C-alpha cells in the first residue's frame, strides 16, 4: 500500500474574478462575439473577438458593423447606435431605472438588462459566461395576474436569478415562455418564446387595438406576428410569439439574429421618426433592395405595409417597427410585421404618419399624386403602387366587418373597436374615390 493521501494545504488566498464596470462581453450562445466598452463620456465602442472572426458560425452584427479586426470606436457612434437601439424607451425605460436603482445611461442599462435582447445576442458582465442550461420560473395564475397588473415588472427574485430582459420600444412589455398555455419567466439570460404587452394608463385599449389591427393585416395578406388577446382575470393583455426564437428538435429555444432598420441604417433610437431627421420610407425600401435574399417578395411586402398603415390608421409605422431577420444559409429577409395599431383611433396620439407619402404626412390629405411621388422615390412604377392601394382598400372594407364579427364572437362586444372601423371606412372610401 502506498502512503496515505495528504490533506490539501489550507490557504488564505481568495480568488476573485475581475469586475470591470465599463466593459461587457457580447455572446451568441456559448460563443464570444466581441467586447463592448464605454469611454469617459459614456459613448460605447465595440470590437469583434478574434475567435469569432475565425469561426465558421460568424456573422456581422449589423450592416453598419461589418466583420473586421479594427475596433468601432465610441466616437464614430456606429456601435453606440446599434446597441442602444436594443433598449426600452420612454416611460418603460424610466421604470426600469427606478426599479433597479441604476444610472439612466445606455451602457448601465445594457449591463443590467442586456442578457435577453431582440436577436441572437446576450450582453454579459466580463466576469460572467452564459449558462449551459436555460432556467425558468413557472408562474401560477395568481403570479401571472400580478405580472399583468404590474405591466410586466418582474416579481421579487433572489440574487442572480433575476431575469435580464431588454426589449426595445416605449410600451411596457415582458418576455416569457409559453407552452400549452402555461407561463414561465426566464431566469438570468435564458431565451423567451413570447412577448406580453399590457394596457397603459390613458391607453387601456392598446392590447385589443393591436390584436384587432394585426388581424386586419392578415386579412389583406400581410405576413405578421402571431398575436392573440388574453385575459388575466378581467385585465386584457396581448400575447405575441417571437419571430426571432425557434424551438429546435430537442425542445430548446434558439435565438436567431435580427436588427431593426434604425440599426441597419445607423440611426439612434432618437431618430426613429422621419420628422426628427430619421430614415424615410424610400431609405428603408432601397436598403431592403440591397440586402434582401429575395428582394422582389420582400419589397412587395414592404410597400403593402406602408399602404396598410395609411388606410388602417397606423400612423406609428417608423423605422424601428421594421426589421431584418438573418436565417441559416446567409438568408436575409424582412421580418413579419409587428406593432400594428390603429393609432388614429386614439384621440391623444398625433395622427400624422411616421413615414410621409410623397412628402405628405397627414393621411387624410394623401392623393394619387402623393403615391406617384413615393413610387418615384423608390424606383417603382406608379401604376403598380396605385393598383396596390386599390387592392388593399377593397380588402380592408370587407375585412374590417369580418374581423369585427369574429372578434366580438370570441370576446364579446368590444365597443371601442368602432373607432377603428370608422378610420378604416373613411380612409378606404377616400382611396377608392
C-alpha positions in Angstrom: 0.0 0.0 0.0 1.2 3.5 -0.7 1.4 6.3 1.7 -1.9 7.8 2.9 -3.2 10.7 0.8 -2.1 14.1 2.1 -4.8 16.6 3.1 -4.9 19.7 0.9 -2.9 22.6 2.2 -5.1 25.4 3.6 -4.6 28.9 2.1 -5.8 32.3 2.9 -5.8 33.4 -0.7 -9.2 34.4 -2.1 -9.7 34.0 -5.8 -11.7 37.0 -7.2 -12.8 37.4 -10.8 -12.1 40.9 -12.1 -15.2 43.0 -12.4 -15.0 45.9 -14.9 -18.0 48.3 -14.7 -17.0 49.8 -18.0 -16.8 46.6 -20.1 -19.2 44.0 -21.3 -18.8 40.8 -23.3 -21.1 40.1 -26.3 -22.2 36.4 -26.7 -24.1 34.4 -29.2 -25.0 31.2 -27.4 -21.7 29.8 -26.0 -19.6 31.8 -28.5 -17.9 35.0 -27.6 -18.7 37.5 -30.3 -16.8 40.6 -29.1 -16.2 43.3 -26.5 -18.2 46.3 -25.5 -16.8 49.3 -23.6 -17.6 52.9 -22.8 -15.3 55.9 -22.8 -15.2 58.7 -20.2 -18.2 60.4 -21.9 -20.4 57.3 -21.8 -20.1 56.6 -25.5 -20.0 52.9 -26.5 -17.3 51.2 -28.5 -17.1 47.6 -29.9 -14.7 45.2 -31.5 -15.1 41.6 -32.6 -13.3 38.8 -30.8 -10.5 37.1 -32.8 -12.2 33.7 -32.2 -15.5 35.0 -33.7 -13.8 36.3 -36.8 -12.3 32.8 -37.3 -15.4 30.9 -36.5 -17.4 29.1 -39.2 -20.6 30.4 -37.5 -19.6 34.0 -37.6 -22.0 36.7 -38.8 -21.9 40.5 -38.8 -24.0 42.1 -36.0 -25.2 44.8 -38.3 -25.0 46.2 -41.8 -23.3 49.1 -40.0 -20.9 46.8 -38.2 -19.3 44.5 -40.8 -16.8 41.9 -39.7 -13.3 43.4 -39.2 -10.3 43.3 -36.9 -10.3 47.0 -36.2 -12.4 48.4 -33.4 -15.5 50.5 -33.8 -14.6 53.5 -31.7 -17.0 55.2 -29.3 -16.5 58.4 -31.2 -17.9 57.3 -34.6 -21.2 56.4 -32.9 -21.9 53.2 -35.0 -21.6 50.7 -32.1 -23.4 53.0 -29.7 -26.4 53.4 -32.0 -26.6 49.7 -32.7 -26.5 48.6 -29.0 -28.6 51.5 -27.6 -31.3 50.5 -30.0 -31.7 47.3 -28.1 -33.0 49.1 -25.1 -36.5 50.2 -23.9 -37.5 53.8 -24.4 -39.6 56.5 -22.6 -41.6 55.5 -19.6 -40.7 51.8 -19.8 -37.0 52.8 -19.6 -37.6 55.2 -16.7 -39.5 52.5 -14.8 -36.5 50.1 -15.1 -34.1 52.7 -13.9 -36.2 53.4 -10.8 -36.7 49.7 -10.1 -33.1 48.7 -10.4 -31.7 52.0 -9.0 -29.1 52.4 -11.7 -27.9 55.4 -13.7 -30.0 56.2 -16.7 -27.3 55.7 -19.3 -27.3 53.3 -22.3 -24.3 51.4 -21.0 -25.6 50.9 -17.5 -29.0 49.7 -18.8 -27.2 47.2 -21.2 -25.1 46.0 -18.3 -28.3 45.5 -16.1 -30.8 44.0 -18.6 -28.9 43.1 -21.8 -28.9 39.3 -21.2 -32.0 38.7 -23.3 -32.4 41.1 -26.2 -34.0 41.2 -29.6 -32.0 39.0 -31.9 -29.3 36.4 -31.1 -27.1 38.4 -28.7 -26.6 38.3 -24.9 -24.6 41.1 -23.2 -22.9 39.9 -20.0 -20.5 41.3 -17.5 -16.9 40.4 -18.0 -16.8 38.0 -15.1 -19.8 36.0 -16.4 -20.3 33.4 -19.0 -23.5 32.1 -20.5 -25.3 29.4 -18.5 -25.1 26.0 -20.1 -28.7 25.3 -19.3 -31.7 27.6 -19.7 -33.7 28.1 -16.5 -37.2 29.3 -16.0 -39.6 30.0 -13.1 -43.1 28.7 -13.5 -45.9 31.3 -13.0 -49.0 30.5 -11.1 -52.2 32.1 -12.3 -52.0 34.5 -9.4 -48.4 35.4 -10.3 -49.4 35.9 -13.9 -52.2 38.2 -12.8 -49.8 40.2 -10.6 -47.4 40.4 -13.5 -50.1 41.8 -15.8 -51.2 44.3 -13.1 -47.6 45.4 -12.7 -47.4 45.9 -16.5 -44.5 43.4 -16.8 -42.4 44.4 -13.9 -40.9 41.1 -12.6 -41.7 39.7 -9.2 -39.0 39.5 -6.4 -36.0 37.4 -7.4 -33.2 36.0 -5.3 -29.6 37.1 -6.2 -28.5 36.4 -9.8 -31.8 34.6 -10.7 -33.4 37.9 -11.6 -34.1 38.0 -15.4 -32.1 40.3 -17.5 -34.6 41.3 -20.2 -34.4 44.1 -22.7 -37.0 44.8 -25.3 -36.9 48.0 -27.5 -39.8 50.3 -27.7 -41.8 52.7 -25.5 -44.6 50.3 -24.5 -44.5 48.1 -21.4 -43.5 44.6 -22.4 -42.4 41.4 -20.8 -40.7 38.3 -22.4 -41.9 34.9 -21.2 -42.0 31.3 -22.3 -45.4 30.0 -23.2 -46.2 26.3 -23.6 -49.6 24.7 -23.5 -51.0 28.0 -22.2 -48.6 27.8 -19.1 -46.2 30.7 -18.5 -42.6 30.8 -17.3 -40.3 33.8 -16.7 -36.8 33.4 -17.9 -34.1 33.5 -15.3 -30.9 35.4 -16.0 -30.2 35.5 -19.7 -32.4 32.5 -20.7 -34.3 33.0 -24.0 -38.0 33.6 -24.2 -40.6 32.5 -26.7 -43.3 35.2 -26.4 -43.8 38.8 -25.5 -46.6 40.1 -23.4 -47.8 43.7 -23.9 -50.1 45.5 -21.5 -52.5 48.3 -21.0 -51.1 51.7 -20.5 -52.6 54.4 -18.3 -54.9 56.5 -20.6 -54.5 53.9 -23.4 -56.2 50.9 -21.9 -57.5 49.6 -25.2 -54.0 49.0 -26.7 -53.9 45.2 -26.4 -57.3 44.9 -28.1 -56.4 47.6 -30.7 -53.1 45.9 -31.6 -54.7 42.4 -31.8 -57.5 43.7 -34.0 -55.3 45.8 -36.3 -52.9 42.9 -36.7 -55.7 40.5 -37.6 -56.9 43.1 -40.2 -53.4 43.0 -41.7 -53.6 39.2 -42.0 -56.9 39.6 -43.9 -55.3 41.8 -46.5 -52.4 39.4 -47.0 -49.6 40.8 -44.8 -47.2 38.4 -43.0 -47.4 39.4 -39.4 -46.5 38.1 -35.9 -48.8 35.6 -34.2 -50.8 37.7 -31.7 -53.8 36.9 -29.5 -55.7 38.8 -26.9 -55.6 37.2 -23.5 -57.0 37.9 -20.1 -55.6 37.7 -16.6 -58.8 37.9 -14.6 -60.6 40.8 -16.2 -57.4 42.6 -17.4 -56.5 42.1 -21.1 -53.0 41.8 -22.5 -51.6 40.9 -25.9 -49.5 37.7 -26.3 -47.1 37.7 -29.2 -44.9 34.9 -30.5 -41.4 35.9 -31.2 -40.2 35.5 -34.8 -36.5 35.6 -33.6 -36.9 32.5 -31.5 -37.2 28.9 -32.8 -37.7 25.7 -30.9 -35.2 23.0 -32.1 -35.6 19.2 -32.3 -34.6 18.9 -28.6 -37.3 21.3 -27.5 -34.8 24.1 -26.7 -35.3 27.7 -27.7 -32.7 29.0 -30.1 -32.1 32.7 -30.9 -32.0 34.0 -34.5 -30.3 37.3 -35.2 -32.2 40.3 -36.3 -31.8 44.1 -36.5 -34.3 46.9 -36.9 -34.0 49.4 -39.7 -32.7 52.1 -37.4 -29.8 49.8 -36.5 -29.3 48.8 -40.2 -29.2 52.4 -41.4 -27.1 53.7 -38.5 -29.6 55.9 -36.8 -30.0 56.2 -33.0 -33.4 55.4 -31.5 -33.9 59.2 -31.0 -34.3 59.4 -34.8 -36.7 56.6 -35.4 -39.1 59.2 -36.9 -38.5 60.8 -40.3 -39.7 64.1 -39.0 -36.8 64.1 -36.4 -34.1 63.5 -39.1 -34.5 59.7 -39.3 -35.0 57.4 -42.2 -37.6 57.9 -44.9 -39.7 55.1 -46.4 -37.6 55.3 -49.5 -34.4 54.8 -47.4 -35.9 51.6 -46.0 -37.1 50.4 -49.4 -33.7 50.9 -51.0 -31.9 49.3 -48.1 -34.1 46.2 -48.4 -33.5 46.1 -52.2 -29.7 45.9 -51.5 -29.6 43.3 -48.8 -32.7 41.0 -49.1 -32.1 37.5 -50.4 -35.4 37.6 -52.2 -36.0 41.4 -52.9 -39.0 41.0 -55.2 -41.0 39.3 -52.5 -39.8 41.5 -49.6 -40.2 44.8 -51.4 -43.8 44.0 -52.3 -44.4 43.2 -48.6 -42.9 46.5 -47.6 -45.0 48.5 -50.0 -48.2 46.9 -48.9 -47.2 47.5 -45.2 -47.0 51.2 -45.9 -50.3 51.3 -47.8 -51.9 49.3 -45.0 -50.6 51.8 -42.4 -52.2 54.7 -44.3 -55.5 53.0 -44.9 -55.8 51.3 -41.5 -54.8 54.3 -39.4 -51.4 53.1 -38.1 -49.5 56.4 -38.0 -46.7 54.9 -35.9 -45.1 52.8 -38.6 -41.5 54.0 -38.2 -38.0 52.6 -38.9 -37.8 50.7 -35.6 -41.0 48.9 -36.5 -39.2 47.2 -39.5 -36.5 44.6 -39.0 -34.3 42.3 -41.0 -34.0 38.6 -39.9 -30.8 36.6 -40.5 -31.5 33.0 -41.1 -29.2 30.0 -41.6 -27.6 29.8 -45.1 -26.9 33.5 -45.2 -30.6 34.3 -45.9 -31.6 37.9 -45.1 -35.4 38.6 -45.1 -37.9 41.1 -43.9 -39.4 40.0 -40.6 -43.1 39.5 -40.0 -44.7 42.9 -39.3 -45.3 43.9 -35.7 -46.6 46.8 -33.5 -49.5 47.3 -35.8 -52.0 49.6 -34.1 -54.7 51.9 -35.4 -53.3 54.9 -33.6 -55.7 57.2 -35.2 -58.5 55.6 -33.1 -56.7 57.1 -30.1 -57.5 60.8 -29.9 -54.4 61.8 -27.9 -51.9 60.4 -30.4 -50.6 62.5 -33.3 -52.4 61.3 -36.5 -49.5 62.3 -38.8 -47.7 59.5 -40.4 -44.2 58.4 -39.2 -43.2 57.9 -42.9 -44.5 60.5 -45.3 -46.1 59.5 -48.6 -44.7 61.7 -51.3 -43.9 64.4 -48.8 -47.4 64.4 -47.1 -47.7 63.1 -43.5 -51.4 63.9 -43.0 -53.1 60.6 -44.0 -56.4 62.4 -44.8 -54.7 64.5 -47.5 -52.9 61.8 -49.4 -53.9 61.6 -53.1 -52.8 59.6 -56.1 -50.2 62.3 -56.8 -48.5 61.6 -53.4 -48.5 57.8 -54.1 -46.9 58.5 -57.5 -44.2 60.7 -55.8 -43.5 57.8 -53.4 -43.2 55.4 -56.3 -40.6 57.6 -58.0 -38.6 57.9 -54.8 -38.5 54.1 -54.6 -38.0 53.5 -58.3 -41.4 51.8 -58.6 -43.9 52.0 -61.5 -46.6 54.5 -60.2 -49.3 52.3 -61.8 -48.1 49.4 -59.7 -48.4 51.2 -56.4 -51.8 52.7 -57.2 -53.1 49.3 -58.1 -51.8 48.0 -54.7 -53.6 50.9 -52.9 -56.9 49.9 -54.6 -56.4 46.2 -53.7 -55.7 46.9 -50.1 -58.5 49.4 -49.7 -61.1 46.9 -51.2 -59.9 44.1 -48.9 -59.9 46.3 -45.8 -63.5 47.4 -46.4 -64.6 43.8 -46.4 -62.1 42.7 -43.8 -63.0 45.2 -41.1 -66.5 43.7 -40.9 -65.4 40.1 -41.0 -62.7 40.6 -38.3 -65.0 42.6 -36.1 -67.6 39.8 -36.2 -65.1 37.2 -35.3 -63.6 39.4 -32.5 -67.0 40.0 -30.9 -67.9 36.3 -31.1 -64.7 35.4 -29.3 -64.5 38.1 -26.7 -68.0 39.7 -26.5 -68.9 43.1 -28.0 -65.9 45.4 -27.8 -67.4 48.9 -28.4 -64.1 50.7 -28.6 -63.3 48.9 -31.9 -65.9 51.1 -33.6 -63.3 53.8 -33.7 -61.0 51.6 -35.8 -63.9 50.8 -38.1 -64.6 54.5 -38.7 -61.0 55.2 -39.5 -60.7 52.3 -42.0 -64.0 53.1 -43.7 -63.1 56.7 -44.1 -59.6 56.2 -45.4 -60.5 53.3 -47.7 -63.5 55.2 -49.2 -61.3 58.2 -49.9 -58.7 56.0 -51.6 -61.2 54.3 -53.8 -62.7 57.6 -55.0 
